[in-house]
Amino acid sequence: MKKRNFNRPASTTPPEAAKKIQKKPRTKPKVAEENLSESETKYRLLFNSGNDAIFVFHPEKEMEKTFFIEVNDVACRKLGYTREELLKMTPGSICDQSQQHLFPERLKKLLTDKHILYEDELSTKTGTAIPVEISAHLFEFNRKATVMAIARDITSRRRAESQLRDQAALLDKAQDAILVCDLNNYIIYWNKSAERLYGWKTQEAIGTNVFDLLFRNNSNQFGSSRRAILNRGEWQGELHQVTREGKDVIVESRWTLVHDHQGEAKSILMVNTDITEKKRIENQFLQAQRMESIGALAGGIAHDLNNILAPMLTAVQILQLRMKDKKSLHILETIEKNVKRGAEMVKQILAFARGVEGERIPLQLDHLLHEVQSILHETFPKSIEIEMDVAPCLWTVSGDATQLQQVLLNLCVNARDAMPDGGKLSIKVSNKFVDENYARMHLSASVGHFVLISVTDTGVGIPPEIKNKIFEPFFTTKEVGKGTGLGLSTVVGIVNSHGGFLNVVSTPGEGSRFEVYLPASEDAVTVENSSKQDSLPRGDGELILVVDDEISVLDITRETLLTYGYRVMVAKDGAEAIGLFAAHRSEIKVVITDMIMPIMDGAATVRALRTIDRDIKIIVSSGFLDDSRKLLQLQNGVDGFLQKPYTARKLLSILHEVLNTS
């Protein structure tokens, strides 16, 4: 049996392998050192990557001892300092001078909240300010409070915000109302012109349903327009809308469907132009054309009817001579009466169509008016008070006395019928010079000398929806058998045939005023020449604020005042006027304001002006009858009143009087 040799190697491992096995293992401190070095490398790589500047410091009680302990490469590059230079600086020293005083308060808030986010401006080595958004965090490092502040350059964002503000300012300067709605119909943008047109402030309109804000509940225009924009991407047309004050406006609207970057529809852009005044003028033109067409048709029919009625009347009169029995004569008398009535109606139609040509002679209307007054007192009920005001030295007119008497009687009868429970009928006659100022405010007016006859009642008034129809033949609101509908159409025909024109002012529930302008005879007045115009009172550079929502009134009033030596500022509503007055209070001498306006009416505007300056001189103007009652409610709030439409002489005279009243 062999014995084991313990002196013999137990392994036959090659010498190279044995050397590897015999190599000394790494110690734990060495591994930790290598790991730390690798960690620092990763930290430094992350710290210097990205686009944000990073600053690290230990907050000290004394701010001048709070130095940076670390900054990244971006911070050095943005500010223009080396790393060594920044590590010798304090956080407050890199803040812009205008912001340095805020640093201690922000640091105090950080120590309480552990994290703050704010905007600041950092100052570079060359003194340039860089706008930044700073996110500052408080944490503990090496058992010491440490702050890491990450500063993001927001120069591009500030520039974009500035561009957006500039664009918004441009949109606010636009005359059109511009609004944007999301696809659920809620308003997300509303410019200043939208405020002026509709009366709703931006903060009130944003987030509101556009249908609830601008349309009446019974309107189906919005629904059809919305369907069209969603189907076609664009839509334009006229819309009937309503302001905050309940005033109806007509706008020419252009809608555009706005898409996002992915091409998905996200909102609707609406651009609305107020065409209310334009439509009113168009309606006047259309009414004039319609009346002309109806007149031509009525004239032709009346001519044929005359040819039919004339032989009938002759035949009846012959039969009356031949027939002797009472029954037949009674029938013939009835036929004659109705034929004559038909002939009278034909005469009225002809008066409307082209004016019945009568004898034109110089007339003094005061004699004619006294005759009419006598008839009214004898025939009208006692419950109607009749008042006559005839100015002395009336100009003569060239006309037919019978026809003009018919005009007055027709207007007075209409006034009587408008006051079934009694009231007041006023007839006022005066000389009137219609200048370009007045003519531009009233479509059918012309420049010249006129005798003005005003017939005013305190009756039920005329609803706006039928105001354009009242002069059409056979149009009547009276019961069947109580009116032919030819009274006012006859008035129009006669007045037009005399070269005059009509104006109607009416407020439902308050009454109506019919104004008849008859041209004065050329030999009755001396036509105003330039020397007389120069005799109109002139201004001395006083600043006048004119407030009116009708552009045509603003334009002609401004032009007149500038021509006669005044300086002028204009506002389209009361709210705009208050802003202008507050800014130029020391310069403005007189405010001329309309009574009926959107956003703030005349009464509210007067009260607001008096609150700012109780001594400011105010003139109000209006074409509505009930505004005289509002003036009484204002008590001593106004210094003068201008009845629309007004002449340059009336405007300048009242303004001169108010300016020279202490």
C-alpha positions in Angstrom: 0.0 0.0 0.0 1.3 3.4 -1.1 1.5 6.3 1.2 0.4 9.8 0.3 3.3 12.3 -0.1 2.2 15.5 1.7 5.2 17.4 0.3 3.9 17.1 -3.3 1.8 20.0 -4.7 -1.9 19.3 -4.5 -2.6 21.2 -7.8 -1.0 21.3 -11.2 -2.2 25.0 -11.9 0.0 26.8 -14.5 2.3 29.5 -13.2 0.4 32.4 -15.0 -2.9 31.5 -13.4 -1.2 31.1 -10.1 0.1 34.7 -10.4 -3.5 36.0 -11.0 -4.8 34.2 -8.1 -2.1 35.6 -5.9 -2.9 39.3 -7.0 -3.9 41.5 -4.0 -7.8 42.3 -3.9 -9.0 46.1 -3.9 -9.8 47.6 -0.5 -13.2 49.1 0.4 -11.9 52.6 0.6 -10.5 52.3 -2.9 -13.9 51.1 -4.3 -15.7 54.0 -2.5 -13.3 56.5 -3.9 -13.8 55.2 -7.5 -17.6 55.2 -7.0 -17.4 58.8 -5.7 -15.3 59.9 -8.7 -17.8 58.3 -11.1 -20.7 59.9 -9.3 -19.1 63.3 -9.4 -18.5 62.9 -13.1 -22.1 62.0 -13.7 -23.2 64.9 -11.4 -21.0 67.4 -13.3 -22.3 66.1 -16.6 -25.9 66.5 -15.6 -25.2 69.8 -13.8 -23.7 71.4 -17.0 -26.2 69.9 -19.4 -29.5 71.6 -20.4 -30.2 75.2 -21.2 -30.9 76.6 -17.7 -28.5 78.4 -15.4 -28.0 76.8 -12.0 -26.7 78.6 -8.9 -26.1 76.9 -5.5 -25.4 78.7 -2.2 -25.8 78.4 1.6 -28.2 81.1 2.8 -26.5 83.2 5.6 -28.1 85.6 8.0 -25.9 88.3 6.6 -26.6 88.6 2.9 -23.2 90.0 2.0 -21.6 86.7 3.3 -23.9 84.5 1.1 -21.6 83.4 -1.7 -22.2 80.9 -4.5 -20.7 77.5 -3.8 -21.4 76.1 -7.2 -22.6 77.3 -10.6 -22.9 75.5 -13.9 -21.5 76.3 -17.3 -24.7 77.8 -18.6 -24.7 80.4 -15.8 -21.2 81.4 -16.7 -22.0 81.6 -20.4 -25.3 83.6 -19.9 -23.8 86.1 -17.5 -20.3 86.4 -19.1 -18.3 85.6 -15.9 -15.9 82.8 -15.3 -16.7 80.1 -12.7 -14.0 81.5 -10.4 -15.5 85.0 -10.7 -19.1 83.8 -9.9 -17.9 81.8 -6.9 -16.7 85.1 -5.3 -20.1 86.8 -5.9 -23.4 86.8 -3.9 -26.9 86.1 -5.3 -27.9 89.7 -4.8 -25.0 91.0 -6.9 -26.2 89.3 -10.1 -29.8 90.7 -9.8 -30.7 93.7 -11.8 -30.4 96.9 -9.7 -34.1 97.5 -9.9 -34.8 94.0 -8.4 -32.0 93.8 -5.8 -34.2 95.1 -3.0 -36.6 92.2 -3.5 -34.0 89.4 -2.9 -34.0 89.4 1.0 -37.8 89.1 1.0 -37.8 86.3 -1.5 -35.1 84.4 0.4 -37.2 84.7 3.6 -40.2 83.2 1.8 -38.0 80.4 0.5 -36.8 79.5 4.0 -40.5 79.2 5.0 -42.0 77.5 1.9 -39.0 75.4 0.8 -39.8 76.2 -2.8 -40.7 79.4 -4.7 -41.2 80.3 -8.3 -40.8 83.9 -9.5 -39.7 86.1 -12.4 -36.6 88.3 -12.1 -34.0 90.0 -14.2 -30.3 89.0 -14.0 -27.5 91.4 -14.8 -24.7 90.3 -17.1 -21.0 91.3 -16.8 -21.7 94.0 -19.4 -24.7 95.3 -17.6 -27.4 93.8 -19.9 -30.6 92.6 -18.1 -31.8 89.1 -18.9 -35.4 88.3 -17.9 -35.6 84.9 -16.2 -38.0 82.6 -14.4 -36.4 81.2 -11.2 -37.3 78.0 -9.5 -35.6 78.0 -6.1 -35.4 74.9 -3.8 -34.2 74.6 -0.2 -32.7 71.3 0.9 -30.0 70.1 3.4 -26.5 69.2 2.1 -23.7 68.2 4.4 -26.0 69.0 7.3 -26.3 72.6 6.1 -29.2 74.5 4.5 -28.6 74.8 0.8 -30.4 76.6 -2.0 -30.4 75.5 -5.6 -31.8 78.2 -7.9 -32.6 77.2 -11.5 -32.9 80.3 -13.8 -34.6 79.9 -17.2 -34.1 82.6 -19.8 -37.6 83.9 -20.8 -36.5 86.5 -23.3 -38.3 84.8 -26.1 -41.4 84.3 -24.0 -41.4 88.0 -23.0 -41.0 88.9 -26.7 -43.9 86.7 -27.6 -46.0 88.1 -24.8 -45.2 91.6 -26.0 -46.2 90.7 -29.5 -49.5 89.3 -28.2 -50.1 92.5 -26.3 -49.3 94.6 -29.3 -51.6 92.5 -31.4 -54.4 92.7 -28.8 -53.9 96.5 -28.7 -54.3 96.6 -32.5 -57.4 94.5 -32.3 -58.7 96.9 -29.7 -58.1 99.8 -32.1 -60.2 98.1 -34.8 -63.6 99.7 -35.4 -65.2 96.3 -35.8 -66.3 94.2 -32.8 -64.1 91.1 -32.7 -64.9 88.1 -30.6 -63.8 84.5 -30.4 -66.0 81.6 -29.2 -65.1 78.0 -28.4 -67.1 75.2 -30.0 -69.5 75.2 -27.1 -70.4 78.8 -27.9 -68.6 80.3 -24.9 -66.8 83.6 -25.5 -63.0 83.4 -25.0 -62.0 86.8 -26.6 -63.7 90.2 -26.7 -62.1 93.4 -27.9 -62.8 97.0 -27.1 -65.0 97.7 -30.1 -67.2 94.8 -28.9 -67.4 96.6 -25.5 -68.5 99.8 -27.3 -71.0 98.1 -29.6 -72.7 95.8 -27.1 -72.1 97.5 -23.8 -70.6 94.4 -22.1 -67.2 94.8 -20.5 -64.5 92.2 -21.4 -64.6 90.6 -18.0 -68.4 90.3 -18.1 -68.4 88.8 -21.6 -65.6 86.2 -21.3 -67.0 82.8 -20.4 -70.6 83.8 -21.3 -72.7 81.9 -23.9 -72.7 84.1 -27.0 -76.3 83.3 -27.9 -77.6 84.2 -24.4 -75.6 87.5 -24.5 -76.3 88.8 -28.0 -79.4 87.2 -29.4 -83.1 87.3 -28.4 -84.6 83.9 -27.3 -86.8 83.7 -30.4 -83.9 84.2 -32.9 -83.0 81.3 -35.1 -80.2 83.1 -36.9 -77.5 81.9 -34.6 -78.3 78.2 -35.0 -78.3 78.4 -38.8 -75.1 80.4 -38.9 -73.3 78.0 -36.6 -74.3 75.0 -38.8 -73.0 76.8 -41.8 -69.6 77.6 -40.3 -69.1 74.1 -39.1 -69.9 72.7 -42.5 -68.1 75.2 -44.7 -65.4 76.7 -42.4 -66.6 80.3 -43.3 -69.8 82.2 -43.2 -70.9 85.8 -43.6 -74.3 87.6 -43.5 -76.4 90.0 -41.5 -77.4 89.3 -37.9 -80.0 91.0 -35.7 -78.5 91.3 -32.2 -79.2 93.1 -28.9 -77.0 95.2 -26.7 -76.8 95.2 -22.9 -79.4 98.0 -22.8 -81.8 96.0 -24.9 -81.3 98.1 -28.0 -81.6 96.2 -31.3 -78.6 96.4 -33.6 -77.9 95.0 -37.1 -74.4 93.8 -37.8 -72.6 92.5 -40.9 -70.9 89.4 -39.5 -67.9 87.4 -40.9 -67.2 84.1 -39.2 -64.1 81.9 -39.6 -63.5 78.5 -38.2 -60.1 78.4 -36.5 -58.0 75.1 -36.4 -55.2 74.0 -34.1 -51.8 72.6 -35.2 -53.3 69.2 -35.7 -56.0 70.6 -38.0 -58.8 70.1 -35.5 -61.4 72.8 -35.2 -61.1 74.6 -31.9 -62.9 78.0 -32.1 -64.9 80.5 -34.2 -63.6 84.0 -35.0 -66.4 86.5 -35.4 -65.9 90.0 -36.9 -69.0 92.2 -36.6 -69.6 95.6 -38.2 -72.4 97.7 -36.9 -74.6 98.6 -39.9 -77.7 99.7 -38.0 -77.5 103.3 -39.2 -76.7 102.2 -42.7 -79.7 99.9 -42.8 -81.9 102.8 -41.5 -80.8 105.0 -44.4 -81.3 102.1 -46.8 -84.8 101.6 -45.5 -85.5 105.2 -46.0 -84.4 104.9 -49.6 -86.4 101.7 -50.1 -89.4 103.4 -48.6 -89.0 106.4 -50.9 -88.7 104.0 -53.9 -91.7 102.0 -52.7 -93.8 105.1 -52.2 -92.8 106.3 -55.7 -93.8 103.0 -57.2 -97.0 102.8 -55.2 -97.7 106.4 -56.3 -97.2 105.6 -59.9 -99.5 102.6 -59.6 -102.1 104.4 -57.6 -102.1 107.3 -60.1 -102.8 104.9 -63.0 -105.6 103.2 -61.1 -107.1 106.5 -60.0 -107.1 107.7 -63.6 -109.0 104.6 -64.8 -111.4 104.8 -61.8 -112.2 108.4 -62.7 -113.1 107.3 -66.2 -115.3 104.6 -64.7 -117.0 106.8 -62.1 -117.6 109.9 -64.3 -120.2 108.2 -66.6 -121.8 106.5 -63.7 -122.3 109.8 -61.9 -123.7 111.4 -65.1 -126.0 108.4 -65.7 -127.4 108.6 -62.1 -128.1 112.3 -62.5 -130.0 111.6 -65.8 -132.0 108.8 -64.2 -132.9 111.1 -61.3 -134.6 113.4 -63.9 -136.5 110.6 -65.6 -137.7 108.6 -62.6 -140.3 110.1 -60.3 -141.2 107.3 -57.8 -139.7 107.9 -54.4 -138.3 104.3 -54.1 -136.3 104.6 -57.3 -135.1 108.1 -56.4 -133.9 106.9 -53.0 -131.9 104.1 -54.7 -130.4 106.6 -57.1 -129.5 109.0 -54.3 -127.7 106.1 -52.5 -125.8 105.3 -55.7 -124.9 108.9 -56.3 -123.7 109.3 -52.8 -121.4 106.3 -53.1 -120.2 107.3 -56.5 -119.2 110.7 -55.1 -117.5 109.0 -52.2 -115.6 106.9 -54.6 -114.6 110.0 -56.6 -113.4 111.7 -53.4 -111.2 108.6 -52.6 -109.8 108.8 -56.1 -109.0 112.5 -55.5 -107.1 111.5 -52.4 -105.2 108.8 -54.2 -104.2 111.3 -56.9 -103.1 113.7 -54.2 -100.8 111.0 -52.8 -99.6 109.9 -56.2 -98.5 113.2 -57.7 -100.3 115.9 -55.8 -103.5 117.4 -57.0 -102.5 120.4 -59.0 -104.3 123.3 -57.5 -103.9 127.1 -57.8 -100.6 128.2 -56.2 -100.9 131.6 -54.6 -98.9 133.3 -51.9 -100.4 132.3 -48.5 -100.1 133.6 -45.0 -100.6 130.4 -43.0 -101.7 132.1 -39.8 -105.2 132.8 -41.4 -105.5 129.2 -42.5 -104.4 128.0 -39.0 -107.1 130.1 -37.3 -109.8 128.5 -39.5 -108.5 125.0 -38.7 -108.5 125.9 -35.0 -112.1 127.0 -35.2 -113.1 123.7 -36.9 -111.2 121.6 -34.2 -112.9 123.4 -31.3 -116.3 122.8 -32.8 -115.8 119.1 -33.7 -113.2 117.6 -31.3 -114.3 116.2 -27.9 -113.8 118.4 -24.8 -111.4 115.8 -23.4 -108.8 117.0 -25.9 -107.0 120.2 -25.0 -106.1 122.2 -28.2 -103.1 124.5 -28.0 -102.0 126.8 -30.9 -98.6 128.6 -31.1 -98.1 130.7 -34.2 -94.8 132.7 -34.4 -95.1 136.3 -35.5 -94.0 137.5 -38.9 -94.4 134.1 -40.6 -92.9 133.8 -44.1 -95.4 133.3 -46.9 -95.6 130.0 -48.8 -96.8 129.4 -52.3 -99.6 126.8 -52.2 -103.2 125.7 -52.5 -105.1 126.8 -49.4 -107.6 123.9 -49.7 -105.0 121.3 -50.0 -102.9 122.6 -47.1 -106.0 122.8 -44.9 -106.6 119.2 -45.8 -103.1 118.4 -44.6 -103.7 120.0 -41.2 -107.1 118.5 -40.7 -105.8 115.0 -41.6 -102.9 115.3 -39.1 -105.2 116.6 -36.4 -107.8 113.8 -37.0 -105.1 111.2 -36.7 -103.9 112.9 -33.4 -107.5 112.8 -32.1 -107.8 109.1 -32.9 -104.5 108.4 -31.1 -106.0 109.9 -27.9 -109.3 108.0 -27.3 -109.2 108.9 -23.6 -108.3 112.6 -24.2 -105.0 114.4 -24.1 -103.3 117.4 -25.5 -103.1 118.5 -29.2 -100.5 121.1 -29.9 -100.0 123.0 -33.2 -96.9 125.1 -33.5 -95.9 127.1 -36.5 -92.5 128.9 -37.0 -90.0 130.0 -39.5 -87.1 127.5 -40.0 -83.9 127.7 -42.0 -82.7 124.2 -42.9 -78.9 124.2 -43.3 -76.6 121.5 -44.5 -76.1 120.4 -40.9 -79.8 119.6 -40.5 -80.2 118.2 -44.1 -77.4 115.7 -43.5 -79.2 114.5 -40.4 -82.5 114.0 -42.2 -82.5 112.1 -45.5 -85.5 113.8 -47.1 -84.6 117.4 -46.1 -83.1 120.0 -48.4 -81.2 123.2 -47.6 -83.4 126.3 -47.6 -86.1 128.5 -45.9 -89.2 126.7 -44.7 -92.3 127.3 -42.6 -92.5 124.5 -40.1 -95.9 123.2 -38.9 -95.6 120.8 -35.9 -98.7 118.8 -34.9 -98.0 117.0 -31.5 -100.3 114.7 -29.5 -99.9 112.9 -26.2 -101.5 109.7 -27.5 -100.5 106.1 -27.9 -97.6 106.7 -30.2 -96.5 104.7 -33.3 -94.9 101.2 -32.8 -91.4 101.1 -34.5 -92.4 98.1 -36.7 -95.1 100.1 -38.5 -93.5 103.5 -38.6 -92.3 103.0 -42.2 -95.7 101.9 -43.4 -98.0 104.7 -42.1 -97.8 106.8 -45.3 -98.6 103.9 -47.6 -102.1 104.1 -49.2 -104.8 102.0 -47.5 -102.5 101.1 -44.6 -104.5 101.7 -41.3 -104.5 100.4 -37.8 -108.2 101.5 -37.3 -111.1 99.1 -37.2 -112.8 98.1 -40.4 -115.1 100.9 -41.5 -113.4 103.6 -39.4 -110.6 104.6 -41.8 -109.6 104.3 -45.4 -105.9 104.4 -44.9 -105.6 107.4 -47.3 -105.2 110.2 -44.8 -101.5 110.2 -44.3 -100.8 109.1 -47.9 -102.7 112.2 -49.0 -100.7 114.4 -46.7 -97.4 113.1 -48.2 -98.7 113.7 -51.7 -99.8 117.3 -51.0 -96.6 118.2 -49.1 -94.4 116.7 -51.8 -96.3 118.5 -54.5 -95.6 121.8 -52.6 -91.9 121.0 -52.6 -91.8 120.3 -48.9 -91.0 117.3 -46.7 -92.2 115.5 -43.6 -90.5 114.3 -40.4 -92.2 112.0 -37.8 -91.0 111.6 -34.2 -92.9 109.1 -32.0 -92.4 107.1 -28.8 -94.9 104.3 -28.0 -97.0 105.3 -25.0 -95.7 108.9 -25.1 -97.2 110.4 -28.3 -96.2 111.6 -31.7 -95.1 114.7 -33.5 -95.6 115.2 -37.2 -93.4 118.0 -38.7 -94.5 119.5 -42.1 -91.8 121.7 -43.8 -93.2 123.9 -46.5 -90.8 126.0 -48.6 -91.1 129.7 -48.1 -91.6 132.0 -51.1 -88.4 133.4 -52.5 -89.6 136.9 -52.2 -90.6 136.4 -48.6 -87.1 136.0 -47.2 -83.6 137.1 -48.0 -81.4 134.1 -48.8 -78.6 133.8 -46.3 -75.3 134.8 -47.7 -71.8 134.3 -46.5 -71.8 137.5 -44.5 -74.8 136.3 -42.5 -73.1 133.0 -41.9 -70.1 134.8 -40.6 -72.4 136.6 -38.1 -73.1 133.2 -36.4 -71.5 133.1 -33.0 -67.9 131.8 -33.1 -65.8 130.0 -30.6 -62.4 131.0 -29.3 -60.6 127.6 -29.3 -62.8 126.1 -26.5 -62.7 122.3 -26.3 -66.1 120.7 -26.7 -66.8 117.0 -26.1 -69.6 115.7 -28.3 -71.2 112.3 -27.4 -73.5 110.5 -29.8 -73.8 106.9 -31.0 -74.8 108.0 -34.6 -71.6 108.5 -36.7 -73.4 110.9 -39.1 -74.3 113.2 -36.2 -70.8 113.1 -34.8 -69.2 114.0 -38.1 -71.4 117.0 -39.0 -71.4 118.4 -35.5 -67.6 118.1 -35.3 -67.3 119.7 -38.8 -69.6 122.6 -37.8 -67.8 123.3 -34.5 -64.3 123.2 -36.1 -65.5 125.6 -38.8 -66.6 128.1 -36.2 -63.5 128.2 -34.1 -63.9 125.4 -31.5 -61.7 122.4 -30.8 -63.6 119.1 -30.7 -63.4 115.6 -29.1 -65.9 113.0 -29.9 -67.2 109.8 -28.1 -69.5 107.1 -29.4 -71.1 106.4 -26.0 -71.3 107.6 -22.4 -68.6 105.2 -21.1 -66.1 106.4 -23.6 -67.1 110.0 -22.9 -66.5 109.6 -19.1 -63.0 108.2 -19.9 -62.2 111.2 -22.2 -63.6 113.7 -19.7 -61.6 112.2 -16.8 -58.4 112.5 -18.8 -59.1 116.1 -20.2 -61.2 117.5 -17.4 -59.3 120.8 -17.1 -59.6 121.5 -20.9 -63.2 120.5 -21.7 -65.6 123.5 -21.4 -68.9 122.0 -22.6 -70.2 118.5 -23.1 -72.9 117.9 -25.8 -74.5 114.5 -25.3 -77.3 112.5 -26.9 -80.0 111.1 -24.6 -80.5 107.6 -26.1 -77.2 105.6 -26.4 -76.0 102.1 -25.7 -73.8 101.2 -22.6 -74.7 104.5 -20.8 -77.6 106.7 -21.8 -77.6 110.5 -21.6 -79.1 110.6 -18.1 -76.5 108.3 -16.7 -73.8 110.2 -18.5 -74.9 113.5 -17.1 -75.0 112.1 -13.6 -71.5 110.6 -14.0 -70.1 113.9 -15.4 -71.6 115.8 -12.5 -70.0 113.4 -10.0 -66.6 114.1 -11.5 -67.2 117.9 -11.9 -70.4 119.4 -10.7 -69.6 122.7 -12.5 -69.2 121.3 -16.0 -71.6 122.8 -18.6 -73.8 120.1 -20.3 -76.1 120.4 -23.3 -78.3 117.3 -24.1 -79.8 116.5 -27.5 -82.5 114.1 -28.6 -85.2 113.5 -31.2 -87.5 111.6 -28.8 -90.6 113.2 -27.2 -90.3 111.6 -23.8 -86.8 113.0 -23.2 -88.2 116.3 -22.0 -89.5 114.3 -19.0 -86.1 112.8 -18.5 -84.7 116.3 -18.5 -87.1 117.2 -15.7 -85.8 114.2 -13.7 -82.3 115.4 -14.2 -83.4 118.7 -12.5 -80.5 121.1 -12.8 -78.2 118.6 -14.4 -78.2 120.3 -17.8 -77.6 123.8 -19.2 -79.3 123.5 -22.6 -81.3 121.2 -24.9 -80.9 120.6 -28.6 -83.9 119.1 -30.5 -82.7 116.7 -33.2 -82.2 117.2 -36.0 -80.7 120.7 -35.4 -79.2 123.4 -37.6 -75.8 124.9 -37.3 -77.3 128.2 -36.1 -79.2 126.4 -33.3 -76.1 124.5 -32.2 -73.9 127.5 -32.2 -76.4 129.8 -30.6 -77.1 127.4 -27.7 -73.4 126.7 -27.3 -72.6 130.4 -27.2 -75.3 131.0 -24.7 -74.2 128.2 -22.4 -70.5 129.3 -22.6 -71.4 132.8 -21.7 -73.7 132.0 -18.8 -72.0 132.2 -15.4 
